[in-house]
């Protein structure tokens, strides 16, 4: 039996035609429970890069709105309020289903030039309450082009500083009348001053230094300050876990596989929603391979064949991000409010 001959005039062999068909690249759309995933297909082989359109919902706590000012109405009507939308930790965890960024905790963290166990927690010698947390985390994942990228971050979480910031936030709050600010919302909560000049007002006053002789006199009998103290107690109880949530969120936010900070929200039948593109990369790295990457990243190995983006000390975190981490941690422990964020008029 002889092989079937090629048609007369054909200059291609069967193998050449098969190779041409196999070389054609197609896009395959796959359905999943978290969105549409697009993979490149070459012949019968699914290529490793993955691009996913992930859908986020405000009602599921994936993002929240922040008042960002007003926009002048050109037709002479009322000025339009402008909001921006920021992602929460739960959103980044959701997006990481595709990005697959591995996050690890190195053994040590550098504190004031000295190697300490990670995380390193400073406690009040009398009450044993957490005063500060030094924590380092490393995230390893693939960029959209398949290159290994390491995000290395160290966070210094100073609980005293955040207490002062929460008091200052109460001092800045304005009450609104006829869509205009009409004076402080909490006029008797706190005042700037020096330790030798106690406010001449009713209440229980305590002084907290800020810089040099200047500090804040806090009226601990005012309900606004009671709220600050409640929040401060949450920080003292769960400071290490709050710091961990903050630094892991920052790693996922900055990794190029996700790389999203703010989004454009749209109105839908089930509330506001947004679509975010995330990149993943299937690989053959086994557990020992990942462990070796972690070791090189932790030691800062100059011979490492991947990119390391290191931020040695993070000292400033957006109030909304810190508040979200507090609420998430407290909710996990059944010790705090169920709401993710305070009402909009409380954070603008």
C-alpha positions as CSV (number, residue, x, y, z in Angstrom):
1,X,0.0,0.0,0.0
2,X,1.4,3.3,-1.0
3,X,1.1,6.7,0.7
4,X,-1.5,9.1,-0.6
5,X,0.2,11.5,-3.1
6,X,0.1,15.2,-2.7
7,X,-2.1,17.1,-5.2
8,X,-0.2,18.1,-8.4
9,X,1.2,21.6,-8.2
10,X,1.5,21.5,-4.4
11,X,4.9,22.4,-3.2
12,X,4.2,21.8,0.5
13,X,4.5,18.4,2.3
14,X,1.9,17.3,4.8
15,X,4.4,17.9,7.6
16,X,5.0,21.5,6.5
17,X,1.2,22.2,6.4
18,X,0.8,20.7,9.8
19,X,3.6,22.8,11.2
20,X,2.1,25.9,9.7
21,X,-1.3,25.1,11.3
22,X,0.4,24.4,14.6
23,X,2.3,27.7,14.5
24,X,-0.8,29.8,14.3
25,X,-1.5,31.4,17.6
26,X,-5.1,31.7,18.9
27,X,-6.7,33.2,21.9
28,X,-8.8,30.8,24.0
29,X,-11.4,32.2,26.4
30,X,-12.1,30.1,29.5
31,X,-14.9,30.7,32.0
32,X,-14.3,30.6,35.7
33,X,-16.2,31.5,38.8
34,X,-14.2,34.8,39.2
35,X,-14.2,36.1,35.7
36,X,-13.1,35.5,32.1
37,X,-9.6,34.1,31.6
38,X,-7.7,34.4,28.3
39,X,-4.9,32.0,27.3
40,X,-2.7,31.9,24.3
41,X,-3.0,28.6,22.3
42,X,-0.3,27.5,19.8
43,X,-1.5,24.5,17.9
44,X,-2.8,22.1,20.5
45,X,-0.7,23.4,23.3
46,X,-2.0,26.0,25.8
47,X,0.8,28.6,26.4
48,X,1.6,29.6,30.0
49,X,0.9,33.3,30.1
50,X,-2.6,34.0,31.4
51,X,-4.7,37.2,31.2
52,X,-7.9,37.5,33.3
53,X,-10.7,40.1,33.4
54,X,-11.6,40.1,37.1
55,X,-14.9,41.7,38.2
56,X,-15.0,43.5,41.6
57,X,-18.1,44.6,43.5
58,X,-18.5,47.4,46.0
59,X,-21.1,45.4,47.9
60,X,-18.7,42.5,48.4
61,X,-16.2,44.9,50.0
62,X,-13.7,44.8,47.0
63,X,-13.5,48.6,46.9
64,X,-14.7,51.8,48.6
65,X,-15.2,55.4,47.7
66,X,-13.1,58.4,48.9
67,X,-14.3,61.9,48.6
68,X,-11.9,63.7,46.2
69,X,-13.4,67.2,46.0
70,X,-15.9,68.9,43.7
71,X,-16.1,69.6,40.0
72,X,-17.5,72.9,38.8
73,X,-20.8,72.6,36.9
74,X,-20.4,74.5,33.6
75,X,-24.2,75.0,33.3
76,X,-24.5,76.9,36.6
77,X,-26.0,74.0,38.6
78,X,-24.8,72.6,41.9
79,X,-21.1,71.5,41.9
80,X,-20.7,67.8,41.3
81,X,-18.9,65.8,44.0
82,X,-16.0,63.7,42.8
83,X,-15.0,60.3,44.3
84,X,-12.2,58.0,43.7
85,X,-12.3,54.3,44.3
86,X,-9.6,52.3,46.1
87,X,-9.2,48.5,46.4
88,X,-9.3,46.7,49.7
89,X,-7.2,43.9,51.0
90,X,-9.9,41.4,50.1
91,X,-9.9,42.6,46.5
92,X,-6.1,42.1,46.2
93,X,-6.5,38.6,47.7
94,X,-9.3,37.9,45.1
95,X,-7.1,39.2,42.2
96,X,-4.2,37.0,43.4
97,X,-6.2,33.9,42.4
98,X,-4.8,34.6,39.0
99,X,-1.6,36.5,39.7
100,X,-0.5,33.7,42.1
101,X,2.1,35.9,43.9
102,X,3.7,33.9,46.7
103,X,4.2,35.8,50.0
104,X,6.6,34.7,52.6
105,X,7.9,36.0,55.9
106,X,11.8,36.1,56.2
107,X,13.3,34.9,59.5
108,X,14.9,38.3,60.3
109,X,14.1,42.0,60.0
110,X,16.7,44.8,60.5
111,X,15.7,47.3,63.3
112,X,18.0,50.3,63.8
113,X,20.8,48.4,62.0
114,X,20.4,45.3,64.2
115,X,19.1,41.9,63.0
116,X,16.0,40.9,64.9
117,X,13.4,38.1,64.7
118,X,10.6,38.8,62.2
119,X,8.2,40.3,63.1
120,X,9.8,42.3,65.9
121,X,7.3,43.6,68.4
122,X,7.9,46.4,70.9
123,X,5.7,46.2,74.0
124,X,5.0,48.5,76.9
125,X,7.1,47.1,79.8
126,X,4.3,47.6,82.3
127,X,1.1,46.7,80.4
128,X,2.7,44.4,77.8
129,X,0.5,46.1,75.1
130,X,2.0,46.4,71.6
131,X,3.7,49.8,71.0
132,X,5.3,49.2,67.6
133,X,5.7,46.4,65.0
134,X,8.6,45.9,62.6
135,X,7.6,43.4,59.9
136,X,9.2,42.3,56.6
137,X,7.4,40.4,53.8
138,X,8.6,39.2,50.4
139,X,6.3,38.6,47.4
140,X,7.4,36.5,44.4
141,X,5.5,36.4,41.2
142,X,5.7,36.7,37.4
143,X,5.3,39.9,35.5
144,X,3.1,40.0,32.4
145,X,6.1,39.1,30.2
146,X,7.0,36.1,32.4
147,X,9.9,37.6,34.3
148,X,10.3,36.8,38.0
149,X,9.8,39.9,40.1
150,X,10.3,40.1,43.8
151,X,8.7,42.8,46.0
152,X,10.5,43.2,49.3
153,X,8.8,45.5,51.9
154,X,9.5,46.3,55.6
155,X,6.8,48.1,57.6
156,X,7.3,50.1,60.8
157,X,3.9,50.3,62.4
158,X,4.1,52.8,65.2
159,X,0.8,52.6,67.2
160,X,1.3,55.9,69.0
161,X,1.7,57.8,65.7
162,X,-1.6,56.3,64.4
163,X,-3.4,57.3,67.6
164,X,-2.3,60.9,67.2
165,X,-3.4,60.8,63.5
166,X,-6.8,59.5,64.4
167,X,-7.2,62.4,67.0
168,X,-6.1,64.9,64.3
169,X,-8.6,63.4,61.9
170,X,-11.4,64.1,64.4
171,X,-10.1,67.7,64.9
172,X,-10.3,68.3,61.1
173,X,-13.9,67.0,60.7
174,X,-16.4,69.6,59.6
175,X,-20.1,69.7,60.0
176,X,-21.9,70.6,56.8
177,X,-24.9,72.9,56.3
178,X,-26.4,73.7,52.9
179,X,-23.6,71.8,51.3
180,X,-21.0,73.9,52.9
181,X,-18.6,73.4,55.9
182,X,-20.0,75.1,59.0
183,X,-17.3,74.7,61.7
184,X,-15.7,71.8,63.6
185,X,-17.8,68.7,64.1
186,X,-16.1,67.9,67.4
187,X,-15.2,71.3,68.8
188,X,-14.4,70.0,72.3
189,X,-12.5,66.8,71.4
190,X,-8.9,68.1,71.3
191,X,-6.7,71.2,71.0
192,X,-3.1,71.9,69.9
193,X,-1.0,73.4,72.7
194,X,1.9,72.8,75.0
195,X,2.1,70.8,78.2
196,X,2.0,73.8,80.6
197,X,-1.1,75.3,79.1
198,X,-4.2,73.2,79.8
199,X,-7.3,74.1,77.8
200,X,-9.7,76.3,79.8
201,X,-12.7,74.1,79.0
202,X,-14.8,71.5,80.8
203,X,-13.8,67.9,80.4
204,X,-11.0,65.5,81.2
205,X,-7.8,66.6,79.5
206,X,-4.6,64.7,78.9
207,X,-1.5,65.9,77.0
208,X,0.2,63.8,74.2
209,X,3.5,65.2,72.8
210,X,4.0,65.5,69.1
211,X,7.1,67.5,68.3
212,X,9.3,69.4,70.8
213,X,7.0,71.3,73.2
214,X,4.0,71.1,70.9
215,X,1.4,68.4,71.4
216,X,-2.3,67.7,71.5
217,X,-4.6,68.1,74.6
218,X,-7.2,65.3,74.3
219,X,-10.5,65.4,76.1
220,X,-11.0,61.7,77.0
221,X,-14.6,62.5,78.0
222,X,-15.6,63.5,74.5
223,X,-17.3,60.7,72.5
224,X,-15.1,61.3,69.5
225,X,-12.0,60.7,71.5
226,X,-13.6,57.6,73.1
227,X,-13.9,56.2,69.5
228,X,-10.2,57.0,69.0
229,X,-9.3,55.1,72.2
230,X,-11.4,52.1,71.2
231,X,-9.5,52.0,67.9
232,X,-6.2,52.4,69.7
233,X,-7.0,49.4,71.9
234,X,-7.6,47.4,68.7
235,X,-4.2,48.4,67.5
236,X,-2.6,47.4,70.8
237,X,-4.4,44.0,70.8
238,X,-3.8,43.0,67.1
239,X,-0.9,45.2,66.0
240,X,1.1,42.4,64.6
241,X,-1.8,41.1,62.5
242,X,-2.8,44.6,61.4
243,X,0.7,45.3,60.2
244,X,0.8,42.0,58.4
245,X,-2.4,42.8,56.5
246,X,-1.1,46.3,55.5
247,X,2.3,45.1,54.2
248,X,0.8,42.1,52.3
249,X,-1.7,44.4,50.7
250,X,1.1,46.8,49.6
251,X,3.0,43.9,48.1
252,X,0.1,42.8,46.0
253,X,-0.7,46.4,45.0
254,X,2.8,47.0,43.8
255,X,3.6,43.8,42.0
256,X,3.3,44.2,38.2
257,X,1.1,41.1,37.9
258,X,-1.7,43.2,39.5
259,X,-0.3,46.8,39.8
260,X,-3.7,48.4,40.5
261,X,-4.3,51.2,43.0
262,X,-7.5,53.1,41.9
263,X,-10.2,51.9,39.6
264,X,-13.1,53.3,37.6
265,X,-16.4,52.1,39.1
266,X,-19.6,51.7,37.1
267,X,-23.2,51.5,38.1
268,X,-24.9,48.1,37.7
269,X,-28.1,46.3,38.7
270,X,-26.3,44.9,41.8
271,X,-24.5,48.2,42.7
272,X,-21.2,49.6,41.7
273,X,-18.7,47.3,40.0
274,X,-15.4,47.5,38.2
275,X,-13.3,45.3,35.9
276,X,-9.6,44.8,36.5
277,X,-7.1,43.0,34.2
278,X,-4.7,40.7,36.0
279,X,-1.8,38.6,34.6
280,X,-0.7,35.2,35.7
281,X,2.0,32.8,34.5
282,X,1.8,29.0,34.8
283,X,5.2,27.6,35.7
284,X,7.1,24.4,36.6
285,X,8.6,25.8,39.8
286,X,8.4,23.2,42.6
287,X,8.5,23.9,46.3
288,X,12.3,23.7,46.5
289,X,12.6,26.1,43.5
290,X,10.4,28.6,45.2
291,X,12.3,28.2,48.5
292,X,15.6,28.9,46.6
293,X,14.1,32.1,45.1
294,X,13.0,33.2,48.6
295,X,16.4,32.6,50.0
296,X,18.1,34.7,47.3
297,X,15.5,37.4,47.7
298,X,15.9,37.5,51.5
299,X,19.7,37.7,51.4
300,X,19.7,40.2,48.5
301,X,21.8,37.8,46.3
302,X,23.4,40.0,43.6
303,X,23.7,37.0,41.4
304,X,20.0,36.4,41.4
305,X,18.5,36.2,37.9
306,X,15.4,38.2,38.7
307,X,14.3,41.7,39.6
308,X,14.1,42.8,43.2
309,X,12.1,45.9,44.2
310,X,12.9,46.6,47.8
311,X,11.2,49.2,50.0
312,X,13.2,48.9,53.3
313,X,11.0,50.9,55.6
314,X,7.4,52.0,55.1
315,X,6.4,54.5,57.8
316,X,3.3,56.2,56.3
317,X,0.1,54.4,55.4
318,X,-3.1,56.0,54.1
319,X,-5.6,56.3,57.0
320,X,-8.2,54.4,55.0
321,X,-5.9,51.5,54.5
322,X,-4.9,51.4,58.1
323,X,-8.6,51.6,59.2
324,X,-9.6,48.8,56.8
325,X,-6.9,46.6,58.3
326,X,-8.1,47.3,61.8
327,X,-11.7,46.5,60.8
328,X,-10.7,43.3,59.0
329,X,-8.7,42.0,61.9
330,X,-11.3,42.9,64.5
331,X,-14.0,41.3,62.4
332,X,-11.9,38.1,62.1
333,X,-11.7,38.1,65.9
334,X,-15.4,39.1,66.4
335,X,-14.1,42.1,68.3
336,X,-15.0,45.1,66.2
337,X,-17.6,46.7,63.8
338,X,-18.9,44.6,61.0
339,X,-18.7,47.5,58.5
340,X,-15.6,47.7,56.4
341,X,-15.3,51.5,56.3
342,X,-16.9,54.4,58.1
343,X,-19.6,56.4,56.3
344,X,-18.3,58.7,53.6
345,X,-18.9,61.9,55.7
346,X,-16.6,60.4,58.3
347,X,-13.6,60.1,56.0
348,X,-13.8,63.1,53.8
